[in-house]
Amino acid sequence: MQDVRRFHALDSLRGICAIAVVLYHLHLVGSITEWTFFSNADLFVEFFFVLSGFVMAHAYGSKHRLDVNHFLVSRTFRLLPLHAFMLAVFIGLEFLKFAAYRRGFSFNQTPFTGMYAPSEILPNFLLLQSWTHLTENLSFNTAAWSISIEYWTYMVFAATMLMASTGRYLLWAAVALAAFALFYGQADVLTIYAQKGLGCFFAGALAYAFFNRIKRWVAPGFALLSVLEVLVAIAIWAVLTSELQQKVLAASALFCVTIVLFAFDGGALSRLLKHEFFARLGRLSYSIYLTHLAVLFFVISAFMVVQKKTGFEAAPMLSGIRYLDTGHAWLNNLMVLLILAVVVTISSATYHYIELKGQALGKQLLRRKMVMPVS
């Protein structure tokens, strides 16, 4: 029977990383968003890839035969409904920007041009935008670049499942090493996004294979796991705030270690992460990740309107980045908390009414296929 165990601490870590990515994209003068750690928090997208590989290997890696139809439907209806909804939202925002543009209010770019050109809509819907040099890799909902890579990496993973266990492990290692080699060598074979995604995903799959082996003969106690969890958390902080030249590779390796360690669910930090507050963030993580840039668009637009109407530099451009400023550091930090609360609230709605509804539709389609009479 398939092991259906959930890794509760890892689920919660996914939510915390999603919040960190929101803070990476949010810039308020003198606030915690300007800490070096959060200025490098885009690296947590690599954590998502490693964790996805780990979870996919846990769910499917030990199977002798993969039900391709079930896999395709479940993965598609896990990712596509919310992605398609947010793509529609961002297309709608272009119409709003176009209306404002005609009234003399300019956003940094002419509507429906460049990364928001109509020609980018179909590649985005098909989740192909970040695989090819022929498309704008960060078009429309910028955060969706990783969903583009993840979805089709699922299909590569499914192809590896056609091999026997030992063969698929070797193939996972080959894909991970090749992708990281391309990234390190700055080769132009695949987009940099595909290189990072493939490398991290299959490194995560190998991490699960390692975890699955050692858990049979290693049972670390609470004290040891607690110390190791604290040490790996410190290591993550150190790497993200460092000046390492190959920070992506170092962080990816560290994320593999982190995920294996927290998969035991046995230390003090793991117990803390099982609290409902963190568990809820984990459940909402996909919605938080995909919706937050739309929320930030409205927040930034509001600050730009204030700046235009009052003359106060509420939305200054600093080093090519749009910052927000209320004029007081304490109020800027309060704004950070308020914006996070809005993102989480909206994400809760999209989780219940889009994510879960989409997953339910996928399960319904699978049930229909199961009961469909054979002709």
C-alpha positions in Angstrom: 0.0 0.0 0.0 1.2 3.5 -0.8 2.7 5.4 2.1 0.4 8.4 2.6 2.3 10.0 5.5 2.3 13.8 5.4 5.4 15.7 6.5 3.8 18.4 8.7 6.9 20.4 9.4 7.8 20.6 5.7 4.2 21.7 4.9 4.6 24.6 7.3 8.1 25.5 6.0 6.5 25.8 2.6 4.2 28.5 4.0 7.0 30.3 5.8 9.0 30.4 2.5 6.0 31.7 0.6 5.8 34.6 3.1 9.5 35.2 2.7 9.0 35.5 -1.1 6.3 38.1 -0.5 8.7 40.1 1.6 11.3 39.8 -1.1 8.9 41.5 -3.6 7.8 44.1 -1.1 9.9 47.2 -0.6 9.1 49.6 2.2 11.8 52.2 3.2 13.5 51.3 6.5 11.4 48.2 7.1 12.3 44.5 7.6 11.8 44.0 3.9 15.2 45.6 3.5 17.0 43.1 5.6 19.7 41.3 3.6 17.9 38.0 4.4 14.7 39.0 2.8 16.6 40.7 -0.1 17.8 37.2 -1.0 14.6 35.4 -0.2 13.9 34.7 -3.8 16.2 31.7 -3.2 13.3 30.0 -1.4 11.8 29.3 -4.8 14.6 26.7 -5.0 13.3 25.3 -1.7 9.9 24.8 -3.4 11.5 22.9 -6.2 13.5 20.7 -3.8 10.5 20.0 -1.7 8.4 19.2 -4.7 10.9 16.6 -5.8 11.0 15.2 -2.3 7.2 14.9 -2.1 6.8 13.5 -5.6 9.4 10.8 -4.9 7.6 10.0 -1.6 4.2 9.7 -3.3 5.2 7.9 -6.5 8.9 7.0 -6.4 8.5 3.5 -4.9 5.8 2.5 -7.4 6.7 -0.2 -9.9 4.1 1.2 -12.4 2.8 4.8 -12.6 -0.9 5.4 -13.4 -0.1 8.1 -16.0 -3.7 9.3 -16.4 -4.2 9.6 -12.7 -0.8 11.4 -12.4 -1.5 13.8 -15.3 -5.0 14.7 -14.1 -4.1 15.2 -10.4 -1.0 17.3 -11.2 -2.8 19.4 -13.8 -5.8 20.2 -11.5 -3.5 20.9 -8.6 -1.7 23.7 -10.4 -3.7 24.9 -13.4 -7.0 26.3 -12.0 -5.3 28.9 -9.8 -2.7 29.7 -12.4 -5.3 30.2 -15.1 -7.4 32.4 -12.7 -4.4 34.6 -11.8 -3.4 34.8 -15.5 -6.9 36.2 -16.2 -6.5 38.6 -13.3 -3.2 39.9 -14.7 -4.8 40.3 -18.2 -7.6 42.3 -16.5 -5.0 44.5 -14.8 -3.6 45.3 -18.2 -7.0 46.6 -19.3 -7.1 48.7 -16.1 -3.6 50.1 -16.9 -4.7 50.8 -20.4 -7.7 52.8 -19.1 -5.5 54.7 -16.7 -2.9 55.2 -19.5 -5.5 56.9 -21.7 -6.2 59.3 -18.9 -2.6 60.3 -18.5 -1.6 58.0 -15.6 1.5 56.0 -16.6 2.7 52.7 -15.1 6.3 51.9 -15.8 5.4 50.3 -19.1 2.9 50.8 -21.9 0.0 48.3 -21.4 0.0 45.1 -23.5 3.6 45.5 -24.5 6.8 43.6 -23.7 6.2 40.9 -21.0 2.4 41.8 -21.1 2.0 41.4 -24.9 -1.0 39.4 -26.1 1.4 37.0 -27.7 2.5 35.9 -24.3 -1.0 34.8 -23.1 -1.1 31.3 -24.8 2.5 30.3 -23.6 1.5 31.4 -20.1 -1.7 29.4 -20.1 0.1 26.3 -21.3 2.8 26.9 -18.7 5.5 27.0 -21.3 6.7 30.6 -20.8 9.8 29.9 -18.8 11.2 27.0 -20.8 12.0 28.8 -24.1 14.1 31.7 -25.1 11.4 32.6 -27.6 9.0 33.8 -24.9 9.1 36.3 -22.1 10.0 34.0 -19.2 8.6 36.3 -16.5 5.5 37.5 -18.3 2.2 38.4 -16.7 2.2 36.9 -13.2 6.0 36.9 -12.8 5.8 34.3 -9.9 4.3 31.8 -12.3 7.7 31.2 -13.9 8.3 28.5 -11.3 4.9 26.9 -11.9 5.8 26.7 -15.6 9.0 24.8 -14.7 7.4 22.7 -12.0 4.5 21.5 -14.2 6.6 20.2 -17.1 9.2 18.8 -14.7 6.4 16.7 -13.3 6.1 15.2 -16.8 9.9 14.5 -16.9 9.6 12.9 -13.6 6.7 10.7 -14.9 8.9 9.6 -17.8 11.6 8.5 -15.4 9.1 6.3 -13.6 9.1 4.0 -16.6 12.5 2.7 -15.4 13.1 0.2 -12.6 13.9 1.7 -9.2 17.7 1.6 -9.5 17.6 2.9 -13.0 15.3 5.8 -12.1 17.6 6.9 -9.2 20.6 7.0 -11.6 18.5 9.0 -14.0 17.4 11.4 -11.3 21.1 11.9 -10.4 22.0 12.4 -14.1 19.3 15.0 -14.6 20.2 16.9 -11.4 23.9 16.9 -12.2 23.4 17.9 -15.8 21.0 20.8 -14.9 23.4 22.1 -12.2 26.3 21.8 -14.6 24.5 23.9 -17.2 23.6 26.4 -14.6 27.2 26.6 -13.2 28.6 26.8 -16.7 26.1 29.5 -17.7 25.2 27.4 -20.8 22.5 28.5 -23.1 21.0 25.1 -23.6 17.9 25.7 -21.5 16.7 28.8 -19.7 18.3 29.5 -16.4 14.9 28.9 -14.8 14.6 25.4 -16.3 18.2 24.6 -15.2 17.5 25.6 -11.6 14.1 23.9 -11.5 15.2 20.6 -12.9 18.4 20.5 -10.8 16.6 21.3 -7.5 13.6 19.0 -8.2 15.6 15.9 -8.9 18.0 16.7 -6.1 14.9 16.7 -3.9 13.8 13.4 -5.3 17.3 12.0 -4.5 17.0 13.5 -1.0 13.9 11.5 -0.5 15.6 8.3 -1.7 18.3 9.0 0.9 15.8 9.7 3.6 13.8 6.6 2.9 17.0 4.5 3.4 18.3 6.1 6.6 15.0 6.3 8.4 15.0 2.5 8.5 18.2 2.3 10.6 18.5 5.8 12.1 16.1 7.1 14.7 17.6 10.4 16.0 16.1 11.5 19.3 14.4 14.8 20.2 17.5 16.5 21.6 19.7 15.7 18.7 17.1 16.6 16.1 16.4 19.9 18.0 20.0 20.9 17.9 20.4 19.9 14.2 17.2 21.9 13.3 18.5 25.0 15.0 21.9 24.6 13.3 20.4 24.2 9.8 18.2 27.2 10.4 21.3 29.3 11.3 23.0 27.9 8.2 20.2 29.0 5.9 20.4 32.5 7.4 24.2 32.5 6.9 24.0 31.4 3.3 21.2 33.8 2.3 23.0 36.8 3.9 26.5 35.8 2.6 28.4 37.0 -0.5 28.9 33.5 -1.9 29.4 33.5 -5.7 27.3 30.3 -6.2 24.6 31.0 -3.7 22.0 29.2 -5.6 24.0 25.9 -5.6 24.9 26.3 -1.9 21.3 27.1 -0.9 20.0 24.1 -3.0 22.3 21.7 -1.3 21.4 23.1 2.1 17.7 22.9 1.3 18.2 19.1 0.6 19.7 18.7 4.0 17.0 20.8 5.7 14.2 18.8 4.1 15.7 15.5 5.0 16.2 16.7 8.6 12.7 18.2 9.1 11.1 15.1 7.4 11.7 13.3 10.7 9.2 15.7 12.3 10.9 15.1 15.6 12.7 18.2 16.9 11.7 21.3 18.8 11.3 23.4 15.7 9.3 20.7 14.0 6.9 20.6 16.9 6.6 24.4 16.7 5.9 24.2 13.0 3.0 21.8 13.6 1.1 24.6 15.3 -2.1 25.4 13.4 -0.9 28.9 12.6 2.1 27.6 10.6 0.1 24.6 9.3 -2.5 27.0 7.8 0.3 29.0 6.1 1.4 25.8 4.6 -2.0 25.0 3.2 -2.2 28.5 1.8 1.3 28.6 0.4 0.5 28.1 -3.3 -2.2 30.7 -3.2 0.0 33.1 -1.3 2.7 32.6 -3.9 0.5 33.1 -6.9 -1.7 35.9 -5.6 0.7 38.2 -3.8 2.0 40.1 -6.9 -1.5 41.1 -7.8 -2.1 42.4 -4.3 1.2 44.3 -4.4 0.1 45.8 -7.8 -2.9 47.5 -6.1 -0.9 48.6 -3.1 1.8 50.1 -5.2 -0.8 51.8 -7.5 -2.4 53.3 -4.4 0.9 54.8 -3.2 1.6 56.1 -6.8 -1.8 57.8 -6.8 -1.0 59.4 -3.4 2.4 60.6 -4.8 0.8 62.1 -7.9 -2.0 63.8 -6.0 0.0 65.1 -3.0 3.6 65.5 -4.3 4.8 63.4 -1.3 7.3 60.8 -2.4 5.2 57.8 -1.4 6.4 55.6 -4.2 10.0 56.6 -5.0 12.1 54.7 -7.6 15.4 53.8 -5.9 18.0 51.9 -7.9 15.4 50.9 -10.4 13.1 49.4 -7.7 9.7 50.9 -6.8 9.7 51.5 -3.0 6.9 52.5 -0.8 7.2 55.0 2.0 4.7 56.5 4.5 7.4 58.8 5.9 7.9 56.9 9.1 9.9 53.6 9.6 7.5 52.3 12.3 4.5 52.9 10.1 6.3 51.3 7.1 6.8 48.1 9.3 3.1 48.3 10.3 2.2 48.5 6.6 4.3 45.3 6.0 2.1 43.4 8.5 -1.1 44.9 7.1 -0.1 43.9 3.5 0.8 40.4 4.6 -2.6 40.1 6.4 -4.3 41.1 3.1 -2.3 38.6 1.1 -3.1 35.8 3.5 -6.8 36.8 3.6 -7.1 36.8 -0.2 -5.1 33.6 -0.4 -7.6 31.9 2.0 -10.4 32.8 -0.4 -8.5 31.5 -3.5 -7.5 28.4 -1.7 -11.1 27.5 -0.8 -12.9 28.6 -3.9 -10.3 27.9 -6.6 -7.6 25.5 -5.5 -9.9 23.1 -3.6 -12.6 23.4 -6.2 -10.1 22.6 -9.0 -8.7 19.6 -7.1 -12.3 18.4 -6.5 -13.0 18.7 -10.3 -9.9 16.7 -11.0 -11.0 13.9 -8.6 -14.4 13.9 -10.2 -12.9 13.4 -13.6 -10.8 10.5 -12.3 -13.9 8.9 -10.7 -15.8 9.2 -14.0 -13.0 7.5 -15.9 -12.9 4.7 -13.3 -16.6 3.9 -13.7 -16.8 4.5 -17.5 -17.9 1.3 -19.2 -15.4 -0.4 -21.5 -16.7 -0.5 -25.1 
